[in-house]
Amino acid sequence: MKIVSYAAQQLVTTDDVADALVVLAAAIANEGGSQAVRIPIVIDGTLDSAELVVGLGNDVLVAPQASAGDEPDFSEHAQKLREHPSYPLTSHAEEEEETPFEGWNLDLDLDAGTRTDRG
């Protein structure tokens, strides 16, 4: 479970929903806009939902939340967030996971350009 901090409120939702929300919020902000989205939340063990305006000027902070019980299945809601027209086809994090250093040609000899002959 994760906490979504938004407008001085803390909402509890699943990891899947929170992760999709962050990617979507960043994508909408990157487009220079803002949009209302609905996410499923848990309040005192009861399933509910909340509407948030995400995007430019609307900060969303996501953090881990310890939970004792089973996590509800909000996978369908997370998928709806991923199907939003502004959601990127692949996120930057997904690209890095697959091949984090592919194509990098690193020259780790840091002293090579600073050596001088002192004779």
CNS distance restraints for C-alpha pairs under 8 A (distance, minus, plus):
assign (resid   1 and name CA) (resid  12 and name CA) 6.80 0.50 0.50
assign (resid   1 and name CA) (resid  13 and name CA) 5.78 0.50 0.50
assign (resid   1 and name CA) (resid  14 and name CA) 4.50 0.50 0.50
assign (resid   1 and name CA) (resid  15 and name CA) 5.21 0.50 0.50
assign (resid   1 and name CA) (resid  64 and name CA) 6.43 0.50 0.50
assign (resid   1 and name CA) (resid  65 and name CA) 5.32 0.50 0.50
assign (resid   1 and name CA) (resid  66 and name CA) 6.71 0.50 0.50
assign (resid   1 and name CA) (resid  67 and name CA) 6.52 0.50 0.50
assign (resid   1 and name CA) (resid  71 and name CA) 6.69 0.50 0.50
assign (resid   2 and name CA) (resid  12 and name CA) 5.73 0.50 0.50
assign (resid   2 and name CA) (resid  13 and name CA) 5.60 0.50 0.50
assign (resid   2 and name CA) (resid  14 and name CA) 5.81 0.50 0.50
assign (resid   2 and name CA) (resid  15 and name CA) 5.55 0.50 0.50
assign (resid   2 and name CA) (resid  18 and name CA) 6.58 0.50 0.50
assign (resid   2 and name CA) (resid  62 and name CA) 6.54 0.50 0.50
assign (resid   2 and name CA) (resid  63 and name CA) 5.53 0.50 0.50
assign (resid   2 and name CA) (resid  64 and name CA) 4.45 0.50 0.50
assign (resid   2 and name CA) (resid  65 and name CA) 4.64 0.50 0.50
assign (resid   2 and name CA) (resid  66 and name CA) 7.85 0.50 0.50
assign (resid   3 and name CA) (resid  10 and name CA) 6.07 0.50 0.50
assign (resid   3 and name CA) (resid  11 and name CA) 5.45 0.50 0.50
assign (resid   3 and name CA) (resid  12 and name CA) 4.60 0.50 0.50
assign (resid   3 and name CA) (resid  13 and name CA) 6.47 0.50 0.50
assign (resid   3 and name CA) (resid  18 and name CA) 7.83 0.50 0.50
assign (resid   3 and name CA) (resid  62 and name CA) 5.61 0.50 0.50
assign (resid   3 and name CA) (resid  63 and name CA) 5.26 0.50 0.50
assign (resid   3 and name CA) (resid  64 and name CA) 6.10 0.50 0.50
assign (resid   3 and name CA) (resid  65 and name CA) 5.71 0.50 0.50
assign (resid   4 and name CA) (resid  10 and name CA) 5.59 0.50 0.50
assign (resid   4 and name CA) (resid  11 and name CA) 5.00 0.50 0.50
assign (resid   4 and name CA) (resid  12 and name CA) 6.21 0.50 0.50
assign (resid   4 and name CA) (resid  13 and name CA) 7.34 0.50 0.50
assign (resid   4 and name CA) (resid  18 and name CA) 6.84 0.50 0.50
assign (resid   4 and name CA) (resid  60 and name CA) 6.71 0.50 0.50
assign (resid   4 and name CA) (resid  61 and name CA) 5.70 0.50 0.50
assign (resid   4 and name CA) (resid  62 and name CA) 4.62 0.50 0.50
assign (resid   4 and name CA) (resid  63 and name CA) 6.71 0.50 0.50
assign (resid   5 and name CA) (resid   9 and name CA) 5.62 0.50 0.50
assign (resid   5 and name CA) (resid  10 and name CA) 4.51 0.50 0.50
assign (resid   5 and name CA) (resid  11 and name CA) 6.34 0.50 0.50
assign (resid   5 and name CA) (resid  60 and name CA) 5.92 0.50 0.50
assign (resid   5 and name CA) (resid  61 and name CA) 5.02 0.50 0.50
assign (resid   5 and name CA) (resid  62 and name CA) 6.28 0.50 0.50
assign (resid   6 and name CA) (resid  10 and name CA) 6.38 0.50 0.50
assign (resid   6 and name CA) (resid  11 and name CA) 7.69 0.50 0.50
assign (resid   6 and name CA) (resid  52 and name CA) 7.87 0.50 0.50
assign (resid   6 and name CA) (resid  59 and name CA) 6.66 0.50 0.50
assign (resid   6 and name CA) (resid  60 and name CA) 5.34 0.50 0.50
assign (resid   6 and name CA) (resid  61 and name CA) 6.80 0.50 0.50
assign (resid   7 and name CA) (resid  59 and name CA) 7.82 0.50 0.50
assign (resid  11 and name CA) (resid  41 and name CA) 6.37 0.50 0.50
assign (resid  11 and name CA) (resid  42 and name CA) 7.43 0.50 0.50
assign (resid  11 and name CA) (resid  43 and name CA) 7.83 0.50 0.50
assign (resid  12 and name CA) (resid  41 and name CA) 5.38 0.50 0.50
assign (resid  12 and name CA) (resid  42 and name CA) 5.46 0.50 0.50
assign (resid  12 and name CA) (resid  43 and name CA) 7.16 0.50 0.50
assign (resid  12 and name CA) (resid  65 and name CA) 7.65 0.50 0.50
assign (resid  13 and name CA) (resid  17 and name CA) 6.57 0.50 0.50
assign (resid  13 and name CA) (resid  18 and name CA) 6.50 0.50 0.50
assign (resid  13 and name CA) (resid  39 and name CA) 7.96 0.50 0.50
assign (resid  13 and name CA) (resid  40 and name CA) 6.42 0.50 0.50
assign (resid  13 and name CA) (resid  41 and name CA) 4.63 0.50 0.50
assign (resid  13 and name CA) (resid  42 and name CA) 6.03 0.50 0.50
assign (resid  14 and name CA) (resid  18 and name CA) 6.18 0.50 0.50
assign (resid  14 and name CA) (resid  41 and name CA) 7.79 0.50 0.50
assign (resid  14 and name CA) (resid  71 and name CA) 6.73 0.50 0.50
assign (resid  14 and name CA) (resid  72 and name CA) 7.19 0.50 0.50
assign (resid  14 and name CA) (resid  73 and name CA) 7.92 0.50 0.50
assign (resid  14 and name CA) (resid  74 and name CA) 6.73 0.50 0.50
assign (resid  15 and name CA) (resid  19 and name CA) 5.97 0.50 0.50
assign (resid  16 and name CA) (resid  20 and name CA) 6.23 0.50 0.50
assign (resid  16 and name CA) (resid  74 and name CA) 7.54 0.50 0.50
assign (resid  16 and name CA) (resid  75 and name CA) 6.68 0.50 0.50
assign (resid  16 and name CA) (resid  78 and name CA) 5.96 0.50 0.50
assign (resid  17 and name CA) (resid  21 and name CA) 5.99 0.50 0.50
assign (resid  17 and name CA) (resid  39 and name CA) 7.25 0.50 0.50
assign (resid  17 and name CA) (resid  40 and name CA) 7.84 0.50 0.50
assign (resid  17 and name CA) (resid  74 and name CA) 6.91 0.50 0.50
assign (resid  17 and name CA) (resid  75 and name CA) 7.23 0.50 0.50
assign (resid  17 and name CA) (resid  77 and name CA) 6.89 0.50 0.50
assign (resid  17 and name CA) (resid  78 and name CA) 4.54 0.50 0.50
assign (resid  17 and name CA) (resid  81 and name CA) 7.74 0.50 0.50
assign (resid  18 and name CA) (resid  22 and name CA) 6.30 0.50 0.50
assign (resid  18 and name CA) (resid  62 and name CA) 6.66 0.50 0.50
assign (resid  19 and name CA) (resid  23 and name CA) 6.54 0.50 0.50
assign (resid  19 and name CA) (resid  62 and name CA) 7.98 0.50 0.50
assign (resid  20 and name CA) (resid  24 and name CA) 6.13 0.50 0.50
assign (resid  20 and name CA) (resid  78 and name CA) 6.12 0.50 0.50
assign (resid  20 and name CA) (resid  81 and name CA) 6.26 0.50 0.50
assign (resid  20 and name CA) (resid  82 and name CA) 6.32 0.50 0.50
assign (resid  21 and name CA) (resid  25 and name CA) 5.92 0.50 0.50
assign (resid  21 and name CA) (resid  78 and name CA) 7.90 0.50 0.50
assign (resid  21 and name CA) (resid  81 and name CA) 6.77 0.50 0.50
assign (resid  22 and name CA) (resid  26 and name CA) 6.15 0.50 0.50
assign (resid  22 and name CA) (resid  60 and name CA) 7.09 0.50 0.50
assign (resid  22 and name CA) (resid  61 and name CA) 7.97 0.50 0.50
assign (resid  22 and name CA) (resid  62 and name CA) 7.53 0.50 0.50
assign (resid  23 and name CA) (resid  27 and name CA) 6.19 0.50 0.50
assign (resid  23 and name CA) (resid  87 and name CA) 7.09 0.50 0.50
assign (resid  23 and name CA) (resid  88 and name CA) 7.82 0.50 0.50
assign (resid  23 and name CA) (resid  91 and name CA) 7.12 0.50 0.50
assign (resid  24 and name CA) (resid  28 and name CA) 6.17 0.50 0.50
assign (resid  24 and name CA) (resid  81 and name CA) 7.11 0.50 0.50
assign (resid  24 and name CA) (resid  82 and name CA) 7.40 0.50 0.50
assign (resid  24 and name CA) (resid  84 and name CA) 7.85 0.50 0.50
assign (resid  24 and name CA) (resid  86 and name CA) 6.75 0.50 0.50
assign (resid  24 and name CA) (resid  87 and name CA) 5.09 0.50 0.50
assign (resid  24 and name CA) (resid  88 and name CA) 7.52 0.50 0.50
assign (resid  25 and name CA) (resid  29 and name CA) 6.13 0.50 0.50
assign (resid  25 and name CA) (resid  54 and name CA) 5.18 0.50 0.50
assign (resid  25 and name CA) (resid  55 and name CA) 4.91 0.50 0.50
assign (resid  25 and name CA) (resid  60 and name CA) 7.64 0.50 0.50
assign (resid  26 and name CA) (resid  30 and name CA) 6.00 0.50 0.50
assign (resid  26 and name CA) (resid  55 and name CA) 6.37 0.50 0.50
assign (resid  27 and name CA) (resid  31 and name CA) 6.41 0.50 0.50
assign (resid  27 and name CA) (resid  55 and name CA) 7.49 0.50 0.50
assign (resid  27 and name CA) (resid  86 and name CA) 6.20 0.50 0.50
assign (resid  27 and name CA) (resid  87 and name CA) 6.18 0.50 0.50
assign (resid  27 and name CA) (resid  88 and name CA) 6.71 0.50 0.50
assign (resid  28 and name CA) (resid  32 and name CA) 6.59 0.50 0.50
assign (resid  28 and name CA) (resid  33 and name CA) 5.68 0.50 0.50
assign (resid  28 and name CA) (resid  34 and name CA) 6.01 0.50 0.50
assign (resid  28 and name CA) (resid  35 and name CA) 7.40 0.50 0.50
assign (resid  28 and name CA) (resid  54 and name CA) 7.27 0.50 0.50
assign (resid  28 and name CA) (resid  55 and name CA) 4.86 0.50 0.50
assign (resid  28 and name CA) (resid  56 and name CA) 7.06 0.50 0.50
assign (resid  28 and name CA) (resid  86 and name CA) 6.03 0.50 0.50
assign (resid  28 and name CA) (resid  87 and name CA) 7.73 0.50 0.50
assign (resid  29 and name CA) (resid  33 and name CA) 5.50 0.50 0.50
assign (resid  29 and name CA) (resid  34 and name CA) 6.42 0.50 0.50
assign (resid  29 and name CA) (resid  54 and name CA) 7.59 0.50 0.50
assign (resid  29 and name CA) (resid  55 and name CA) 3.97 0.50 0.50
assign (resid  29 and name CA) (resid  56 and name CA) 4.16 0.50 0.50
assign (resid  29 and name CA) (resid  57 and name CA) 7.71 0.50 0.50
assign (resid  30 and name CA) (resid  55 and name CA) 7.72 0.50 0.50
assign (resid  30 and name CA) (resid  56 and name CA) 7.44 0.50 0.50
assign (resid  32 and name CA) (resid  55 and name CA) 7.45 0.50 0.50
assign (resid  32 and name CA) (resid  56 and name CA) 5.85 0.50 0.50
assign (resid  33 and name CA) (resid  55 and name CA) 5.81 0.50 0.50
assign (resid  33 and name CA) (resid  56 and name CA) 5.51 0.50 0.50
assign (resid  34 and name CA) (resid  53 and name CA) 6.44 0.50 0.50
assign (resid  34 and name CA) (resid  54 and name CA) 5.36 0.50 0.50
assign (resid  34 and name CA) (resid  55 and name CA) 4.12 0.50 0.50
assign (resid  34 and name CA) (resid  56 and name CA) 5.54 0.50 0.50
assign (resid  34 and name CA) (resid  57 and name CA) 7.92 0.50 0.50
assign (resid  34 and name CA) (resid  58 and name CA) 7.79 0.50 0.50
assign (resid  35 and name CA) (resid  53 and name CA) 5.32 0.50 0.50
assign (resid  35 and name CA) (resid  54 and name CA) 5.53 0.50 0.50
assign (resid  35 and name CA) (resid  55 and name CA) 6.47 0.50 0.50
assign (resid  36 and name CA) (resid  51 and name CA) 6.49 0.50 0.50
assign (resid  36 and name CA) (resid  52 and name CA) 5.45 0.50 0.50
assign (resid  36 and name CA) (resid  53 and name CA) 4.18 0.50 0.50
assign (resid  36 and name CA) (resid  54 and name CA) 6.22 0.50 0.50
assign (resid  37 and name CA) (resid  51 and name CA) 5.55 0.50 0.50
assign (resid  37 and name CA) (resid  52 and name CA) 5.43 0.50 0.50
assign (resid  37 and name CA) (resid  53 and name CA) 6.28 0.50 0.50
assign (resid  37 and name CA) (resid  54 and name CA) 7.17 0.50 0.50
assign (resid  38 and name CA) (resid  49 and name CA) 6.66 0.50 0.50
assign (resid  38 and name CA) (resid  50 and name CA) 5.54 0.50 0.50
assign (resid  38 and name CA) (resid  51 and name CA) 4.30 0.50 0.50
assign (resid  38 and name CA) (resid  52 and name CA) 6.28 0.50 0.50
assign (resid  39 and name CA) (resid  49 and name CA) 5.54 0.50 0.50
assign (resid  39 and name CA) (resid  50 and name CA) 5.51 0.50 0.50
assign (resid  39 and name CA) (resid  51 and name CA) 6.43 0.50 0.50
assign (resid  39 and name CA) (resid  52 and name CA) 7.80 0.50 0.50
assign (resid  39 and name CA) (resid  77 and name CA) 6.99 0.50 0.50
assign (resid  40 and name CA) (resid  47 and name CA) 7.16 0.50 0.50
assign (resid  40 and name CA) (resid  48 and name CA) 5.85 0.50 0.50
assign (resid  40 and name CA) (resid  49 and name CA) 4.20 0.50 0.50
assign (resid  40 and name CA) (resid  50 and name CA) 6.41 0.50 0.50
assign (resid  40 and name CA) (resid  74 and name CA) 6.96 0.50 0.50
assign (resid  40 and name CA) (resid  77 and name CA) 7.07 0.50 0.50
assign (resid  41 and name CA) (resid  47 and name CA) 5.97 0.50 0.50
assign (resid  41 and name CA) (resid  48 and name CA) 5.24 0.50 0.50
assign (resid  41 and name CA) (resid  49 and name CA) 5.10 0.50 0.50
assign (resid  41 and name CA) (resid  50 and name CA) 6.73 0.50 0.50
assign (resid  42 and name CA) (resid  46 and name CA) 5.42 0.50 0.50
assign (resid  42 and name CA) (resid  47 and name CA) 4.70 0.50 0.50
assign (resid  42 and name CA) (resid  48 and name CA) 5.89 0.50 0.50
assign (resid  42 and name CA) (resid  49 and name CA) 7.79 0.50 0.50
assign (resid  43 and name CA) (resid  47 and name CA) 6.45 0.50 0.50
assign (resid  43 and name CA) (resid  48 and name CA) 6.88 0.50 0.50
assign (resid  53 and name CA) (resid  58 and name CA) 6.81 0.50 0.50
assign (resid  54 and name CA) (resid  58 and name CA) 5.41 0.50 0.50
assign (resid  54 and name CA) (resid  59 and name CA) 7.34 0.50 0.50
assign (resid  54 and name CA) (resid  60 and name CA) 7.46 0.50 0.50
assign (resid  55 and name CA) (resid  59 and name CA) 7.58 0.50 0.50
assign (resid  67 and name CA) (resid  71 and name CA) 7.96 0.50 0.50
assign (resid  74 and name CA) (resid  78 and name CA) 6.34 0.50 0.50
assign (resid  75 and name CA) (resid  79 and name CA) 6.13 0.50 0.50
assign (resid  76 and name CA) (resid  80 and name CA) 6.38 0.50 0.50
assign (resid  77 and name CA) (resid  81 and name CA) 6.51 0.50 0.50
assign (resid  78 and name CA) (resid  82 and name CA) 6.41 0.50 0.50
assign (resid  79 and name CA) (resid  83 and name CA) 6.21 0.50 0.50
assign (resid  80 and name CA) (resid  84 and name CA) 6.49 0.50 0.50
assign (resid  81 and name CA) (resid  87 and name CA) 7.40 0.50 0.50
assign (resid  82 and name CA) (resid  87 and name CA) 5.71 0.50 0.50
assign (resid  83 and name CA) (resid  87 and name CA) 6.64 0.50 0.50
assign (resid  90 and name CA) (resid  94 and name CA) 6.43 0.50 0.50
assign (resid  90 and name CA) (resid  95 and name CA) 6.95 0.50 0.50
assign (resid  91 and name CA) (resid  95 and name CA) 6.50 0.50 0.50
assign (resid  92 and name CA) (resid  96 and name CA) 6.34 0.50 0.50
assign (resid  93 and name CA) (resid  97 and name CA) 6.24 0.50 0.50
assign (resid  94 and name CA) (resid  98 and name CA) 6.55 0.50 0.50
assign (resid  95 and name CA) (resid  99 and name CA) 6.74 0.50 0.50
assign (resid  95 and name CA) (resid 100 and name CA) 7.39 0.50 0.50
assign (resid  96 and name CA) (resid 100 and name CA) 4.33 0.50 0.50
assign (resid  96 and name CA) (resid 101 and name CA) 7.85 0.50 0.50
assign (resid 111 and name CA) (resid 115 and name CA) 6.33 0.50 0.50
